[in-house]
Amino acid sequence: MAEVVATSATLRIFGERLDPVEISRLLGCSPTSAEKRGEPMGPRGNISARQGGWKLRIERQDGAHLSDQISQLLAETSSDHEVWTDLVQRYRVDMFCGIWLDEPGQGVNLAPMVLVELGRRGISLELDIYYADAHPVTK
C-alpha cells in the first residue's frame, strides 16, 4: 500500500507593494520569512525580490499531516473575515503544500473544515506532489 511519506505547508502572500510589517499587523503574527520588493532574498540573500512576499511555513514533517499543518497555520493568523477580504483583493494569497509519496497512485485527504476555512478566507490551495526520493526546490 502506498503511503504519504511527508507533507509541508506554507501560507504565502505576494504583491508588488506588499509591506511585510503591515501584513504581520493585520494577521497578528510574524512570518517565517518576508521581504519587500527589491530586498535581498534566497538562502544566501543574493537574489533581489521581484515583488514583496510574506510567508508562514511549517517545514516538511513525516507522515500525512497536511490538514493539521494547514489548521495550525490558520490558527496562528487572524480569523477576521474583513482582514482576509482586504488581503485577497490586494495580493495573491495561497496555501502552498508539498506532498511526498512513496509510489504513484497515492492520494491525500484534507479535512472538510480545513477546506471550509481556506475558502472562507479566500485562500487558494496549491499542491506540489513529489516522489519521496525527490527534493523539491523551495518556493
N, CA and C atoms as a LAMMPS dump frame, in Angstrom:
ITEM: TIMESTEP
0
ITEM: NUMBER OF ATOMS
417
ITEM: BOX BOUNDS ff ff ff
-5.0000000000000000e+02 5.0000000000000000e+02
-5.0000000000000000e+02 5.0000000000000000e+02
-5.0000000000000000e+02 5.0000000000000000e+02
ITEM: ATOMS id mol type element x y z
1 1 1 N 0.842 -1.188 0
2 1 2 C 0 0 0
3 1 3 C 0.88 1.241 0
4 2 1 N 0.603 2.143 -0.9
5 2 2 C 1.357 3.396 -0.978
6 2 3 C 1.066 4.255 0.246
7 3 1 N 2.039 5.077 0.633
8 3 2 C 1.879 5.948 1.797
9 3 3 C 2.291 7.374 1.458
10 4 1 N 1.687 8.32 2.163
11 4 2 C 2.183 9.681 2.138
12 4 3 C 3.375 9.687 3.076
13 5 1 N 4.551 9.982 2.53
14 5 2 C 5.789 9.938 3.302
15 5 3 C 5.925 11.193 4.161
16 6 1 N 5.6 12.348 3.588
17 6 2 C 5.765 13.606 4.311
18 6 3 C 4.908 14.688 3.663
19 7 1 N 4.654 15.753 4.433
20 7 2 C 3.918 16.912 3.932
21 7 3 C 4.536 18.19 4.499
22 8 1 N 4.285 19.301 3.817
23 8 2 C 4.681 20.62 4.319
24 8 3 C 3.621 21.622 3.869
25 9 1 N 3.538 22.745 4.564
26 9 2 C 2.547 23.764 4.214
27 9 3 C 3.122 25.152 4.471
28 10 1 N 2.807 26.071 3.553
29 10 2 C 3.25 27.457 3.681
30 10 3 C 2.118 28.381 3.25
31 11 1 N 1.725 29.291 4.126
32 11 2 C 0.803 30.361 3.771
33 11 3 C 1.644 31.441 3.106
34 12 1 N 1.301 31.796 1.859
35 12 2 C 2.104 32.762 1.101
36 12 3 C 1.239 33.937 0.659
37 13 1 N 1.802 35.134 0.792
38 13 2 C 1.137 36.351 0.335
39 13 3 C 2.159 37.131 -0.482
40 14 1 N 1.792 37.492 -1.722
41 14 2 C 2.703 38.189 -2.623
42 14 3 C 2.043 39.427 -3.229
43 15 1 N 2.845 40.458 -3.459
44 15 2 C 2.351 41.643 -4.143
45 15 3 C 3.461 42.661 -4.341
46 16 1 N 3.37 43.445 -5.403
47 16 2 C 4.411 44.432 -5.701
48 16 3 C 4.589 45.445 -4.582
49 17 1 N 3.485 45.891 -4.002
50 17 2 C 3.556 46.915 -2.957
51 17 3 C 3.391 46.342 -1.553
52 18 1 N 3.566 45.052 -1.425
53 18 2 C 3.376 44.393 -0.129
54 18 3 C 4.383 44.902 0.906
55 19 1 N 3.883 45.276 2.068
56 19 2 C 4.711 45.679 3.198
57 19 3 C 4.58 44.591 4.267
58 20 1 N 5.639 43.8 4.506
59 20 2 C 5.552 42.705 5.474
60 20 3 C 5.118 43.133 6.877
61 21 1 N 5.498 44.324 7.289
62 21 2 C 5.105 44.807 8.618
63 21 3 C 3.592 44.976 8.685
64 22 1 N 2.995 45.52 7.619
65 22 2 C 1.543 45.683 7.582
66 22 3 C 0.842 44.322 7.616
67 23 1 N 1.335 43.348 6.851
68 23 2 C 0.721 42.016 6.817
69 23 3 C 0.791 41.382 8.205
70 24 1 N 1.934 41.494 8.861
71 24 2 C 2.075 40.938 10.212
72 24 3 C 1.096 41.582 11.18
73 25 1 N 0.931 42.887 11.057
74 25 2 C -0.018 43.6 11.931
75 25 3 C -1.448 43.128 11.672
76 26 1 N -1.822 43.019 10.396
77 26 2 C -3.182 42.604 10.054
78 26 3 C -3.469 41.163 10.494
79 27 1 N -2.498 40.28 10.331
80 27 2 C -2.712 38.865 10.661
81 27 3 C -2.416 38.544 12.122
82 28 1 N -1.753 39.447 12.823
83 28 2 C -1.48 39.233 14.245
84 28 3 C -0.39 38.215 14.516
85 29 1 N 0.544 38.032 13.576
86 29 2 C 1.652 37.096 13.794
87 29 3 C 2.831 37.492 12.92
88 30 1 N 3.977 36.956 13.264
89 30 2 C 5.193 37.206 12.496
90 30 3 C 5.392 36.106 11.457
91 31 1 N 5.969 36.454 10.311
92 31 2 C 6.196 35.45 9.268
93 31 3 C 7.44 34.607 9.552
94 32 1 N 7.531 33.501 8.866
95 32 2 C 8.761 32.703 8.866
96 32 3 C 9.816 33.431 8.049
97 33 1 N 9.374 34.045 6.941
98 33 2 C 10.26 34.871 6.118
99 33 3 C 9.414 35.924 5.41
100 34 1 N 10.056 37.046 5.078
101 34 2 C 9.346 38.132 4.403
102 34 3 C 10.358 39.059 3.755
103 35 1 N 9.903 39.741 2.711
104 35 2 C 10.749 40.725 2.052
105 35 3 C 9.879 41.716 1.294
106 36 1 N 10.387 42.933 1.181
107 36 2 C 9.778 43.935 0.324
108 36 3 C 10.386 43.797 -1.068
109 37 1 N 9.683 44.331 -2.058
110 37 2 C 10.205 44.323 -3.422
111 37 3 C 11.585 44.987 -3.432
112 38 1 N 12.549 44.326 -4.092
113 38 2 C 13.901 44.864 -4.208
114 38 3 C 14.848 44.439 -3.105
115 39 1 N 14.321 43.918 -1.998
116 39 2 C 15.188 43.473 -0.911
117 39 3 C 15.838 42.134 -1.252
118 40 1 N 17.001 41.862 -0.636
119 40 2 C 17.657 40.572 -0.87
120 40 3 C 16.827 39.426 -0.308
121 41 1 N 16.877 38.297 -1.009
122 41 2 C 16.16 37.113 -0.548
123 41 3 C 16.922 35.875 -1.002
124 42 1 N 16.397 34.716 -0.674
125 42 2 C 17.048 33.462 -1.033
126 42 3 C 17.966 33.003 0.073
127 43 1 N 18.428 31.767 -0.001
128 43 2 C 19.247 31.204 1.078
129 43 3 C 20.523 32.005 1.355
130 44 1 N 21.092 32.624 0.316
131 44 2 C 22.323 33.405 0.506
132 44 3 C 22.077 34.899 0.397
133 45 1 N 20.813 35.289 0.2
134 45 2 C 20.492 36.706 0.083
135 45 3 C 21.048 37.343 -1.174
136 46 1 N 21.272 36.529 -2.201
137 46 2 C 21.888 37.041 -3.421
138 46 3 C 20.886 37.269 -4.557
139 47 1 N 19.596 37.214 -4.241
140 47 2 C 18.549 37.446 -5.234
141 47 3 C 17.739 38.646 -4.769
142 48 1 N 17.403 39.526 -5.706
143 48 2 C 16.577 40.684 -5.384
144 48 3 C 15.107 40.318 -5.614
145 49 1 N 14.276 40.523 -4.601
146 49 2 C 12.849 40.172 -4.687
147 49 3 C 12.162 40.99 -5.776
148 50 1 N 11.493 40.308 -6.707
149 50 2 C 10.75 40.984 -7.777
150 50 3 C 9.429 41.545 -7.271
151 51 1 N 8.975 41.032 -6.136
152 51 2 C 7.743 41.509 -5.503
153 51 3 C 7.882 41.272 -4.008
154 52 1 N 7.005 41.891 -3.237
155 52 2 C 7.019 41.657 -1.807
156 52 3 C 6.45 40.282 -1.489
157 53 1 N 6.917 39.689 -0.421
158 53 2 C 6.423 38.38 -0.019
159 53 3 C 6.369 38.247 1.494
160 54 1 N 5.381 37.521 1.959
161 54 2 C 5.197 37.224 3.382
162 54 3 C 4.837 35.749 3.458
163 55 1 N 5.627 34.953 4.213
164 55 2 C 5.406 33.504 4.259
165 55 3 C 5.423 33.004 5.699
166 56 1 N 4.446 32.17 6.003
167 56 2 C 4.376 31.487 7.291
168 56 3 C 4.419 29.998 6.975
169 57 1 N 5.468 29.321 7.434
170 57 2 C 5.774 27.969 6.971
171 57 3 C 5.833 26.963 8.112
172 58 1 N 5.346 25.767 7.803
173 58 2 C 5.605 24.589 8.636
174 58 3 C 6.451 23.667 7.774
175 59 1 N 7.635 23.376 8.233
176 59 2 C 8.565 22.564 7.459
177 59 3 C 8.031 21.159 7.238
178 60 1 N 8.656 20.473 6.315
179 60 2 C 8.311 19.094 5.972
180 60 3 C 8.303 18.22 7.225
181 61 1 N 7.2 17.485 7.386
182 61 2 C 7.047 16.559 8.507
183 61 3 C 6.716 15.179 7.963
184 62 1 N 7.267 14.161 8.599
185 62 2 C 6.983 12.792 8.189
186 62 3 C 5.523 12.45 8.425
187 63 1 N 4.938 11.694 7.509
188 63 2 C 3.554 11.247 7.645
189 63 3 C 2.573 12.173 6.947
190 64 1 N 1.32 11.767 6.99
191 64 2 C 0.244 12.505 6.318
192 64 3 C -0.442 13.423 7.32
193 65 1 N 0.102 14.614 7.504
194 65 2 C -0.426 15.555 8.493
195 65 3 C -0.836 16.881 7.872
196 66 1 N -1.172 16.886 6.599
197 66 2 C -1.412 18.134 5.895
198 66 3 C -2.57 18.938 6.491
199 67 1 N -3.669 18.299 6.815
200 67 2 C -4.797 19.03 7.42
201 67 3 C -4.375 19.691 8.723
202 68 1 N -3.609 18.967 9.547
203 68 2 C -3.139 19.533 10.815
204 68 3 C -2.192 20.706 10.579
205 69 1 N -1.317 20.584 9.599
206 69 2 C -0.38 21.667 9.31
207 69 3 C -1.118 22.924 8.847
208 70 1 N -2.066 22.76 7.94
209 70 2 C -2.835 23.911 7.459
210 70 3 C -3.638 24.53 8.605
211 71 1 N -4.264 23.688 9.412
212 71 2 C -5.031 24.2 10.564
213 71 3 C -4.143 24.988 11.51
214 72 1 N -2.942 24.504 11.748
215 72 2 C -2.012 25.198 12.639
216 72 3 C -1.647 26.573 12.075
217 73 1 N -1.365 26.637 10.789
218 73 2 C -1.034 27.922 10.176
219 73 3 C -2.212 28.893 10.263
220 74 1 N -3.405 28.413 9.962
221 74 2 C -4.583 29.284 10.03
222 74 3 C -4.854 29.741 11.458
223 75 1 N -4.62 28.879 12.435
224 75 2 C -4.849 29.233 13.837
225 75 3 C -3.895 30.335 14.308
226 76 1 N -2.742 30.44 13.678
227 76 2 C -1.763 31.465 14.048
228 76 3 C -2.119 32.835 13.491
229 77 1 N -3.064 32.882 12.553
230 77 2 C -3.409 34.141 11.893
231 77 3 C -4.804 34.604 12.299
232 78 1 N -5.116 35.822 11.943
233 78 2 C -6.437 36.387 12.229
234 78 3 C -7.529 35.575 11.537
235 79 1 N -8.671 35.469 12.19
236 79 2 C -9.833 34.833 11.562
237 79 3 C -10.836 35.883 11.082
238 80 1 N -10.464 37.155 11.172
239 80 2 C -11.347 38.264 10.789
240 80 3 C -11.606 38.253 9.281
241 81 1 N -12.861 38.057 8.912
242 81 2 C -13.246 37.97 7.504
243 81 3 C -12.872 39.241 6.736
244 82 1 N -13.032 40.413 7.345
245 82 2 C -12.709 41.675 6.668
246 82 3 C -11.215 41.781 6.36
247 83 1 N -10.38 41.293 7.276
248 83 2 C -8.927 41.312 7.045
249 83 3 C -8.592 40.473 5.816
250 84 1 N -9.134 39.258 5.762
251 84 2 C -8.841 38.359 4.642
252 84 3 C -9.423 38.878 3.328
253 85 1 N -10.608 39.465 3.375
254 85 2 C -11.201 40.04 2.163
255 85 3 C -10.282 41.116 1.606
256 86 1 N -9.773 41.967 2.473
257 86 2 C -8.847 43.019 2.064
258 86 3 C -7.568 42.421 1.473
259 87 1 N -6.994 41.434 2.145
260 87 2 C -5.733 40.848 1.683
261 87 3 C -5.873 40.181 0.315
262 88 1 N -6.931 39.388 0.122
263 88 2 C -7.061 38.675 -1.157
264 88 3 C -7.44 39.618 -2.308
265 89 1 N -7.984 40.796 -1.982
266 89 2 C -8.263 41.779 -3.029
267 89 3 C -6.991 42.5 -3.464
268 90 1 N -6.072 42.695 -2.535
269 90 2 C -4.853 43.457 -2.837
270 90 3 C -3.659 42.594 -3.242
271 91 1 N -3.641 41.333 -2.816
272 91 2 C -2.466 40.487 -3.004
273 91 3 C -2.847 39.096 -3.508
274 92 1 N -1.842 38.358 -3.945
275 92 2 C -2.035 36.948 -4.279
276 92 3 C -1.787 36.152 -3.001
277 93 1 N -2.788 35.404 -2.569
278 93 2 C -2.717 34.652 -1.314
279 93 3 C -2.963 33.182 -1.618
280 94 1 N -2.058 32.323 -1.155
281 94 2 C -2.287 30.89 -1.336
282 94 3 C -1.698 30.09 -0.186
283 95 1 N -2.148 28.841 -0.102
284 95 2 C -1.579 27.865 0.823
285 95 3 C -0.833 26.883 -0.068
286 96 1 N 0.487 26.97 -0.041
287 96 2 C 1.327 26.11 -0.871
288 96 3 C 1.702 24.877 -0.056
289 97 1 N 1.38 23.704 -0.593
290 97 2 C 1.611 22.459 0.141
291 97 3 C 2.454 21.499 -0.684
292 98 1 N 3.406 20.88 -0.024
293 98 2 C 4.212 19.828 -0.629
294 98 3 C 3.755 18.488 -0.08
295 99 1 N 3.633 17.515 -0.977
296 99 2 C 3.228 16.161 -0.588
297 99 3 C 4.237 15.194 -1.197
298 100 1 N 4.872 14.37 -0.363
299 100 2 C 5.837 13.388 -0.825
300 100 3 C 5.221 12.001 -0.71
301 101 1 N 5.212 11.275 -1.824
302 101 2 C 4.63 9.934 -1.882
303 101 3 C 5.733 8.903 -2.083
304 102 1 N 5.476 7.676 -1.633
305 102 2 C 6.489 6.636 -1.838
306 102 3 C 6.294 5.871 -3.137
307 103 1 N 5.135 6.043 -3.796
308 103 2 C 4.895 5.435 -5.111
309 103 3 C 3.711 6.116 -5.769
310 104 1 N 3.562 5.951 -7.09
311 104 2 C 2.438 6.593 -7.791
312 104 3 C 1.091 6.042 -7.336
313 105 1 N 0.065 6.823 -7.571
314 105 2 C -1.291 6.357 -7.322
315 105 3 C -1.806 6.601 -5.921
316 106 1 N -1.034 7.25 -5.089
317 106 2 C -1.463 7.542 -3.715
318 106 3 C -2.139 8.905 -3.698
319 107 1 N -3.099 9.07 -2.83
320 107 2 C -3.769 10.347 -2.678
321 107 3 C -3.57 10.905 -1.288
322 108 1 N -4.099 12.078 -1.072
323 108 2 C -4.044 12.706 0.243
324 108 3 C -5.441 13.23 0.555
325 109 1 N -5.8 13.194 1.807
326 109 2 C -7.115 13.609 2.255
327 109 3 C -6.993 14.898 3.066
328 110 1 N -7.858 15.862 2.788
329 110 2 C -7.929 17.081 3.592
330 110 3 C -9.265 17.107 4.317
331 111 1 N -9.219 17.443 5.597
332 111 2 C -10.428 17.508 6.407
333 111 3 C -11.373 18.574 5.851
334 112 1 N -12.677 18.3 5.816
335 112 2 C -13.638 19.27 5.28
336 112 3 C -13.546 20.646 5.925
337 113 1 N -13.343 20.711 7.231
338 113 2 C -13.286 22.015 7.904
339 113 3 C -12.064 22.819 7.476
340 114 1 N -10.969 22.147 7.12
341 114 2 C -9.794 22.851 6.617
342 114 3 C -10.141 23.524 5.286
343 115 1 N -10.829 22.791 4.425
344 115 2 C -11.236 23.361 3.144
345 115 3 C -12.205 24.521 3.331
346 116 1 N -13.116 24.385 4.284
347 116 2 C -14.058 25.464 4.587
348 116 3 C -13.305 26.714 5.038
349 117 1 N -12.329 26.535 5.94
350 117 2 C -11.584 27.691 6.461
351 117 3 C -10.735 28.356 5.388
352 118 1 N -10.135 27.572 4.502
353 118 2 C -9.4 28.166 3.38
354 118 3 C -10.357 28.965 2.5
355 119 1 N -11.496 28.379 2.169
356 119 2 C -12.477 29.051 1.327
357 119 3 C -13.042 30.297 1.971
358 120 1 N -13.317 30.225 3.259
359 120 2 C -13.861 31.381 3.975
360 120 3 C -12.908 32.573 3.929
361 121 1 N -11.63 32.284 3.953
362 121 2 C -10.627 33.345 3.895
363 121 3 C -10.27 33.742 2.462
364 122 1 N -10.709 32.959 1.477
365 122 2 C -10.383 33.252 0.084
366 122 3 C -8.989 32.801 -0.31
367 123 1 N -8.436 31.853 0.421
368 123 2 C -7.079 31.366 0.168
369 123 3 C -7.133 30.207 -0.82
370 124 1 N -6.403 30.333 -1.926
371 124 2 C -6.346 29.223 -2.878
372 124 3 C -5.366 28.163 -2.368
373 125 1 N -5.593 26.937 -2.791
374 125 2 C -4.779 25.8 -2.37
375 125 3 C -3.91 25.371 -3.544
376 126 1 N -2.607 25.331 -3.337
377 126 2 C -1.673 24.902 -4.376
378 126 3 C -0.933 23.671 -3.86
379 127 1 N -0.99 22.583 -4.629
380 127 2 C -0.372 21.319 -4.228
381 127 3 C 0.756 20.951 -5.18
382 128 1 N 1.93 20.677 -4.634
383 128 2 C 3.033 20.104 -5.392
384 128 3 C 3.236 18.691 -4.869
385 129 1 N 3.283 17.717 -5.776
386 129 2 C 3.379 16.317 -5.382
387 129 3 C 4.694 15.765 -5.904
388 130 1 N 5.44 15.08 -5.014
389 130 2 C 6.765 14.561 -5.314
390 130 3 C 6.842 13.085 -4.934
391 131 1 N 7.778 12.381 -5.543
392 131 2 C 8.134 11.054 -5.042
393 131 3 C 9.065 11.269 -3.857
394 132 1 N 9.031 10.36 -2.908
395 132 2 C 9.752 10.523 -1.642
396 132 3 C 11.232 10.799 -1.837
397 133 1 N 11.847 10.261 -2.868
398 133 2 C 13.275 10.469 -3.035
399 133 3 C 13.596 11.743 -3.814
400 134 1 N 12.584 12.47 -4.258
401 134 2 C 12.805 13.731 -4.969
402 134 3 C 12.959 14.862 -3.966
403 135 1 N 13.752 15.847 -4.309
404 135 2 C 13.99 17.001 -3.43
405 135 3 C 13.492 18.248 -4.154
406 136 1 N 12.331 18.794 -3.749
407 136 2 C 11.768 19.947 -4.449
408 136 3 C 12.58 21.216 -4.173
409 137 1 N 12.442 22.147 -5.081
410 137 2 C 13.03 23.46 -4.891
411 137 3 C 12.095 24.265 -4.003
412 138 1 N 12.63 24.898 -2.958
413 138 2 C 11.807 25.71 -2.051
414 138 3 C 11.279 26.916 -2.792
415 139 1 N 9.988 27.162 -2.637
416 139 2 C 9.379 28.326 -3.285
417 139 3 C 9.262 29.458 -2.308
